[in-house]
């Protein structure tokens, strides 16, 4: 009787305090996503849907997993609060975040408290720099900037490049500066100027006046939507003939085309993506089955359904092969897995940073058209 009472007291403490795992055999995963609204068509929900589908199927096969979703509303402040709770609750691993701003906030404390963090697509190098407990699927902006600079020199041979930089976004600032540095390595004679914008900026008419008066050969957009779409619209209204080059924040999703309406025949817009829109690797068959079963309401595959699948499958396949791996052992084991996912095979450089191909696309005739693939060396 005494032992029964003690056991019951332990269960009550576990349930209410939440700081100690109730079952040491259960692997506890925290997911940081913008929101958890099933059936809503959004990039975040697409990624979460596939993550949940992979976890549910793995649980059916016998792996004990406790998955809890934390909604950060794409807020850095909310992300910090969430991470504090995750650390206190001693989760075994964390997946998610949508962009570099959120991932940078989460990465520092998770690394400090030695909780493995599997990041999908936050590309700022500081997300993983000097953080052995943090890994990601996509290549960093260091590789992206180099690819964009090489593409610029080989295809445009510009004498003047204007960069439009969102100074409130670390992604935009770093990518612009790194791109400029790489471009100068390619050709020191290229003139590089800069126009700074910020969150809440609405002076697109003034911005386009600057483009008209400066007459750059190329405008570089290290931006995310809707900034890039608003600039495109203003240029289109004035029937300006211009070349635009964008980073992986452009995306080319349906929301971009809803914003710009019809494409302009006068605007040549090339941008880079982390996915060539083909389902590669050994995971294709399983992904398609799970997608149709759990996420088919989104009507078509997206970068974010693929991210959700690869991010979560990489973590769980590592656990299947190394069931006792925790902490840094889990991160290191994931890099020895030779995971061949939908985004291609996971490769790493000497520092342990992800090395993945980048793919160039052009926005033309109201659709996104594949151009070429760049493999970082």
N, C-alpha and C positions, 0 to 999 in steps of 0.2 A: 504493500500500500504506500509506504514511504517513497519508494522509487518511482511509483506512478505519479505521485504529487510533484516530485522534483522534475520529472520529465515534462509534465503539463506546464509547470512554471517556466521551464526553458522555452517551450513553444510560445507561450504568451509573450515573454521578453523578446523573442526573435521577431514575432509578428509586429509588436508595437515599436521596437527600437529600430529595426531594419538595418542596423549597422553591422550585424554579423550574419553570414549566410546560414539559413536554416538547415541546408543540406549540402555538405561539402562536395557531394557528387554532382550537384547541379552547377552548370556553367552559366554565369549571370552576365548578360549582355545589355548594355544601355545604348539606346539609339537616340541621337540628337537630330531631330527633324523640325522643319518649320511648323508643321501642324500634322495632326492625325485625323484627317477627314476622308474616310473611304468614299470612293466614287467621284471625288473632286478631281478635275483634270488640271493638274499642276505638275511641274517638274519634281517638286519634293514628294508629292504623293505617288508619282510613278516610281521613284526610287524606293520609297518605303514599302510600296506594294510588293515589289520583287524581293526585297529583303525579308519581309514577313513570310512570303511564299517559300523561300529557301529554308528559313528556320522551321516553319511548320512541317515541311516534308522531312527534314532531318530529325525532328522530334519523333515523327512516326516510325523512323528507322531505329529508334531506341536511345538516341542521345538526349540526355536530360539538360534542357535549356530553359532558363528564365529570361525572357526578353521584355524589356520595359521601354516604352517610347516616351521621350521627354520633348515637349514642344517649345521651341525657342523663338518662334514668330519672327525669325531672321533678325533677331536683336542681339547685339554683342553683350548688352547688360544682362538679358535673360539667359544667354548662353553661359555667362559666368556664374549665375545663380544655380543653373542646372548642374554645372561641373562640380560646384561645391557639394551639392547633394549626392552626386555620383561618387565622389571621393569619400564622403562620409559613409555611404552605404557599401563601399568596398566591392564595386562591380569588378568582374574579371576582365572585361574588355569593353571598348566603346566603338561604335560605328556611327558614321553620319557627318553632319554639317553640310551646308550647301556651297559655301564660298570661303575665300581666304580670310575674310574678316572674322567670321565665326570660328574657323578652324584655328586661327592664331590665338584667339582668346582661350579656346579649350586645350590646345596642345601643351602650353606651359605648365599648368597645374597637373594635368594628367601625366605628363612626363615626370614631373617632380615626385608624384606619388606612385610612380612605377605601374601605371595602369595602361596596358596596350591600347593604342588608338589607331584604328584603321580608317583612313580618310579617303573619300572617293575622288574628288576632283579639285580640291583647294591647291592651287599651283604655286603660291608664293613660297620661295625657298625657305623662309624662316619657319614655316610650318613644321619642317622636319630637321632643320639645321641644329646640330648639337642636341638632338632629342632622340635618343636611341629607342624610346618606347613608342615612337610615332612613325607610321609608314603610310604610303598612299599609292593609288592606282596610276594616276597620271604623272607625266613628266613635269618638272618644275618650270617656272617662268624663265629660268636661266637658259634652259634648252630651247624654250619657245622663242625667246628674244633672238637667239643666235640663228634659228631657222628663218625667222621673219626678216632679219637683216640680210642673210644670204639670198633669200628670195628677192628682196628689194634690189640688190645690186645686180643679180643675174637677169632679172626680167624688166626692170624699169630704168636702170642707169640714171637715177635722178641727180639733179644739181641742187635742188631745194626740197626738203621734206618738212612739213608742218605737223607737229604732234599735238593732239588735243588730249589733255590730261585731266582726269578727275582727282584733284588733290586731296579729297576726303577718302579716297579708296587706296589702300596700300597696294593692291593688285595693279591698279592703273599707274601709280607713281613708279613702282619698281620696274614694271614691264617697259614703260617709256624710257626710263633712264638706261636700262640694260640694252634695249634696242638701239638707242642712240650710241652707246659705247661700242656695240658690235658693228654698227654701221660705219663709225669712224675708223674702225680697224679695216673694214672693207675698202673705204675710200675717204681719206682725210679731207678731201676738197669739198665734200657734200655739205651744203649749208643746212643746219638743223635749227628750226625755230619751234616755239612752243606757245600754245594758248591754254591757259588753265581754266577749268570749270570746277564745279563742286556739286554736292547733293543739293537739289532744289534749284539748280541753275535753269533759267528760262530765256537767256539772252541769245537765242539761236540766230536771230537776224544779225546781231552784232558779230557773232562768230563767223557767219558766212560772208559778211562784209570784209572781215580780216582775210578770209581765204581768197576773195575776189581781188583785193588790193595786193596781197602778197604773192599771188600767182605761183604757188608751190606746184612741183611736178607730181607730188604725192602727199596725201593726208593720211597720217597714221592714227588709228583709233584704238588705243588700249582701254576700251570701255565695255560696259555691259548695257543691255537694253533696260530702259527705253532711250538712253542717251544717244546711242548710235542711230537708232531709228528716227529720232527727232532731227538729228543733223542731216540724215539722208533726205528726209521730207523737205527741209528748207532748201537744200541744194537742188532737189527735183523741181520745186516751185519756180526756181529761177532759171531752169533749163541749163544749169551749169555743166560743162564737160569736165569731169574730174576723175581722178583715180583715188580710191580709198583702199586702205589695207588695215584689217582688223585682227585682233588676237582671238583667243578661244572664248572670250566673253560674249561674242556676237551670237553664236549658236545657230542662227538661221531657222529657229522654230516658227511654228505657225503664228505665234504672237507677234513676231517681227513683221511678217507680211501683212497681218491685220493692221499694224501701225502705219506702214508705209503705203498701203494700197498697191498700186501697180508699180513695177520696177521702171526706172528711167533708162532709156537707151543711151543716155549721155553719161551715166555713172558706171564706172568699172569698179566693182566692189569685190575684193578678194579677202578671205579671212581663213584662219586656221582652226581645225577641230582636233580633238583627241580621239575621234572615232571616224572611220571611213564609211560608216552606215551599213557595213556588212557584218553578219554574225559569223565570227571566226572561231577557231579553236575547237577543242574536244567537248565543249559544254553546250554546243548549239542545240542538240536534240533535247537534252533535259530542260534547257531554258525555254524552248518553244512549248513544251508540254506544260511547264509551270505557268508560263505567260497565258496560254489559252485557258487554263483552269482558274487562275486567280486574278489576272490583270488584263484580260482581253477587253474590258470595257473601255480601255484607253485607245482602242482601235488600231494602233500601230506601234511598232517598237520605237523607242527613243533612246537617246544617249543616257537618260536617267534610269530607264528600266534596265538597261545593260549595266550601268554603274551599280545599281542596287544588287543585281545578281552577282557580278564579279566580286564586289566588296565583301558580301556576306559569304559567298561560296569559298573565297580564299581563306577566310577566317575558319569556317567550319571544316573544310578539308584538311587544314593544318591540324585541327583538333582530332579529327578522325585518325590521322597518321601518328600524331604525337599527343595522345589523350592526357598526359600528365604535364604538358607544357603550360607554364604560366609566366606572367611578367615578361622579362626580356627574352626568355627562352621561346615564348610563343612568337614574338616578332621575328627572332632569328630563324626559327623553324619555318615560318611562312616564306622566307626568302630562299630557302633550300628546296621548296616544294616543286619548283619548275612549273608553276600553275599556268596552264594554257587556256586562257579564258576567252570571252567574247570580244574583248578589246585586244586580243593577241597575247603572246607569251610574256610573262612577267620577267623582265631583266633588270639588273642593277649594276651601277658603276662601282668603282672601288670604294667609294664612301658609303655605299649602301643605298644611294638615291636611285629612284626608279628611272629607267631608260625605256621610253616607248616611242614609237613612230608618231609623227604629227601629219595631219592631212590638210591639204589646201583645197578650198572650195571657192566658187564664184557665184554671186547672186546675179542671175541674169534670166530674162524672160519669165519672171515671176516664180522662179524656183531656184533651188540650190544645186549647183553642178560641180561634180568632183573634178579636180585638176591634176593633183599629184601628191605623192607621199614623200615625206622627209624623214630620214632615219638619223637621229643624233649620233655623232661619233665621239 
